[in-house]
């Protein structure tokens, strides 16, 4: 649809007969299309132009003015033709192009700003993720530490349960009426350590116990010996708990023969076939320490 102001401008020039080129073709095409607005405008301006000739009242210019005008036209130098303004629709096209370029530039600016905003949001998200990963790593370390502490406590509980079980066993053994206590001599540098043998003649059982004994050096172990009929026999290899306590129960003691002596030595890991000279405890079966 043609802009009303532009259409009126074209119709007015058309009525004067001064319209040419594409603008002329455009007006004729509009008139041929039967546009009521265009025909009304044309009729209005044709009425006006039809009266222009009467406004001069048939007067002609004076002869000297007419001659001067012709001389001016014929005798003048060739002047450069002024560049005509582009047709109205072309001017509108240029304006439309400028407007389109402005819109495109605005869109580019918006996209650029949006891109920067998105980058900032992504950076903020990455920073947040990094902070959360650090927190999670610290929490994992805390959980691992708690699990380690829990494992240690469970081991301590296990050792305490074993100690109580040994104490119960030792208490029950001591309650037997036929139990004799054989105190063993401490033969090493740990003066606080002590050891002995509880011998139950009625049940034919014996129990070795030790208290406050240090852990053996790395790669070594304690070994309990019984000398019967002049021969040393290994009863057990053992280690002590964190409190330095240890218990070894001996069954069917009479089957060993004529027991003469008890001893504990320090031997290589896994034990030895015969006792070494690294004596820890020793005492004879009659109850006197060696």
ZAMARGU-4260 file (C-alpha; in steps of 0.2 Angstrom, whole numbers, plus 5000, padded with zeros to 4 digits):
<rodrens>
0) 5000/5000/5000 | 5007/5017/4995 | 5010/5030/5008 | 4996/5043/5007 | 5008/5058/5007
5) 5020/5050/4994 | 5005/5046/4983 | 4998/5063/4984 | 5015/5070/4979 | 5017/5059/4964
10) 4999/5063/4958 | 5002/5081/4960 | 5017/5080/4949 | 5008/5069/4937 | 4994/5081/4935
15) 5007/5094/4929 | 5014/5082/4916 | 5031/5083/4924 | 5032/5065/4930 | 5044/5053/4921
20) 5053/5036/4922 | 5048/5023/4934 | 5038/5035/4945 | 5027/5039/4930 | 5025/5020/4927
25) 5021/5017/4945 | 5007/5031/4945 | 4999/5024/4929 | 5000/5007/4937 | 4991/5013/4952
30) 4978/5022/4942 | 4975/5007/4931 | 4972/4996/4947 | 4957/5007/4950 | 4963/5015/4966
35) 4949/5027/4972 | 4961/5037/4982 | 4972/5040/4967 | 4958/5045/4955 | 4951/5057/4968
40) 4968/5065/4970 | 4971/5066/4951 | 4954/5074/4948 | 4958/5087/4962 | 4974/5092/4955
45) 4968/5092/4936 | 4955/5104/4941 | 4968/5115/4949 | 4980/5114/4934 | 4966/5117/4922
50) 4964/5135/4929 | 4983/5139/4928 | 4982/5146/4910 | 4968/5158/4915 | 4978/5165/4929
55) 4989/5174/4916 | 4975/5183/4908 | 4983/5181/4890 | 4997/5193/4894 | 5013/5191/4885
60) 5030/5197/4891 | 5037/5213/4884 | 5048/5212/4869 | 5064/5217/4877 | 5061/5205/4892
65) 5057/5191/4879 | 5073/5195/4869 | 5084/5195/4885 | 5077/5178/4891 | 5080/5170/4874
70) 5098/5178/4873 | 5101/5171/4891 | 5095/5154/4886 | 5104/5153/4869 | 5120/5163/4873
75) 5124/5155/4890 | 5138/5143/4892 | 5135/5125/4895 | 5131/5122/4913 | 5134/5106/4922
80) 5117/5097/4925 | 5113/5097/4943 | 5111/5079/4950 | 5093/5076/4952 | 5087/5069/4968
85) 5084/5051/4968 | 5065/5046/4966 | 5055/5045/4982 | 5055/5026/4982 | 5074/5025/4981
90) 5075/5038/4995 | 5064/5027/5005 | 5074/5012/5000 | 5090/5020/5006 | 5081/5024/5023
95) 5075/5006/5024 | 5093/5000/5021 | 5100/5012/5034 | 5086/5006/5046 | 5090/4988/5042
100) 5109/4991/5045 | 5105/4999/5061 | 5094/4984/5067 | 5108/4972/5061 | 5121/4982/5071
105) 5109/4982/5086 | 5107/4963/5085 | 5125/4961/5084 | 5127/4972/5099 | 5114/4962/5109
110) 5122/4946/5104 | 5139/4952/5109 | 5132/4958/5126 | 5122/4941/5128 | 5138/4932/5124
115) 5148/4942/5137 | 5134/4939/5150 | 5134/4920/5146 | 5153/4919/5148 | 5151/4928/5165
120) 5138/4916/5170 | 5148/4901/5164 | 5164/4908/5173 | 5153/4910/5189 | 5146/4892/5187
125) 5164/4885/5185 | 5170/4894/5200 | 5155/4887/5210 | 5158/4870/5204 | 5177/4871/5208
130) 5172/4877/5226 | 5160/4863/5228 | 5173/4850/5222 | 5186/4857/5235 | 5172/4856/5248
135) 5168/4838/5243 | 5187/4834/5243 | 5189/4840/5260 | 5173/4831/5266 | 5181/4815/5258
140) 5197/4818/5268 | 5186/4820/5284 | 5176/4804/5280 | 5192/4795/5277 | 5199/4801/5294
145) 5184/4796/5303 | 5184/4779/5295 | 5202/4777/5300 | 5198/4782/5318 | 5183/4771/5318
150) 5194/4756/5312 | 5206/4760/5326 | 5192/4760/5339 | 5186/4744/5332 | 5203/4736/5334
155) 5204/4743/5352 | 5187/4736/5356 | 5192/4719/5349 | 5208/4719/5359 | 5198/4724/5375
160) 5186/4710/5371 | 5200/4698/5370 | 5208/4705/5386 | 5191/4702/5395 | 5190/4685/5388
165) 5207/4681/5394 | 5204/4688/5411 | 5188/4678/5412 | 5197/4662/5407 | 5211/4666/5419
170) 5199/4670/5433 | 5189/4653/5430 | 5206/4644/5430 | 5211/4652/5446 | 5194/4647/5454
175) 5199/4628/5452 | 5204/4621/5469 | 5219/4611/5463 | 5228/4626/5454 | 5246/4629/5459
180) 5254/4646/5454 | 5272/4644/5447 | 5280/4661/5447 | 5293/4663/5433 | 5309/4674/5434
185) 5310/4690/5424 | 5327/4688/5414 | 5327/4703/5403 | 5328/4722/5404 | 5310/4725/5405
190) 5308/4726/5425 | 5289/4729/5425 | 5285/4713/5415 | 5280/4698/5424 | 5275/4680/5420
195) 5270/4663/5427 | 5261/4646/5425 | 5245/4641/5433 | 5245/4622/5434 | 5229/4613/5438
200) 5233/4595/5444 | 5215/4590/5445 | 5211/4594/5426 | 5228/4590/5420 | 5229/4608/5412
205) 5241/4623/5413 | 5240/4641/5408 | 5255/4652/5405 | 5252/4671/5407 | 5262/4687/5406
210) 5259/4705/5410 | 5267/4722/5404 | 5278/4713/5392 | 5285/4724/5378 | 5281/4719/5360
215) 5295/4709/5352 | 5307/4718/5340 | 5302/4718/5322 | 5305/4701/5314 | 5305/4691/5330
220) 5292/4683/5341 | 5290/4675/5359 | 5291/4656/5361 | 5285/4646/5376 | 5295/4630/5380
225) 5292/4616/5392 | 5307/4604/5397 | 5301/4587/5400 | 5312/4572/5403 | 5327/4583/5398
230) 5320/4588/5381 | 5314/4606/5377 | 5297/4605/5368 | 5289/4620/5360 | 5272/4624/5367
235) 5267/4640/5356 | 5274/4656/5348 | 5264/4671/5354 | 5264/4690/5354 | 5256/4701/5367
240) 5242/4714/5365 | 5244/4733/5367 | 5244/4731/5386 | 5258/4718/5386 | 5247/4704/5391
245) 5247/4686/5384 | 5240/4669/5388 | 5244/4652/5382 | 5233/4637/5388 | 5241/4620/5388
250) 5230/4604/5387 | 5235/4587/5393 | 5250/4592/5402 | 5254/4575/5409 | 5256/4568/5391
255) 5272/4579/5389 | 5281/4568/5402 | 5289/4573/5418 | 5289/4592/5417 | 5304/4600/5424
260) 5305/4617/5418 | 5296/4632/5409 | 5304/4646/5399 | 5300/4660/5386 | 5313/4665/5373
265) 5315/4678/5359 | 5315/4669/5343 | 5315/4673/5324 | 5297/4676/5317 | 5289/4659/5315
270) 5298/4651/5330 | 5313/4639/5332 | 5317/4621/5334 | 5326/4623/5350 | 5327/4638/5362
275) 5340/4652/5360 | 5349/4660/5374 | 5338/4676/5373 | 5328/4671/5389 | 5313/4682/5394
280) 5306/4671/5408 | 5311/4655/5416 | 5306/4644/5431 | 5306/4626/5436 | 5290/4615/5438
285) 5292/4614/5457 | 5288/4632/5459 | 5305/4640/5461 | 5312/4653/5449 | 5328/4649/5440
</rodrens>
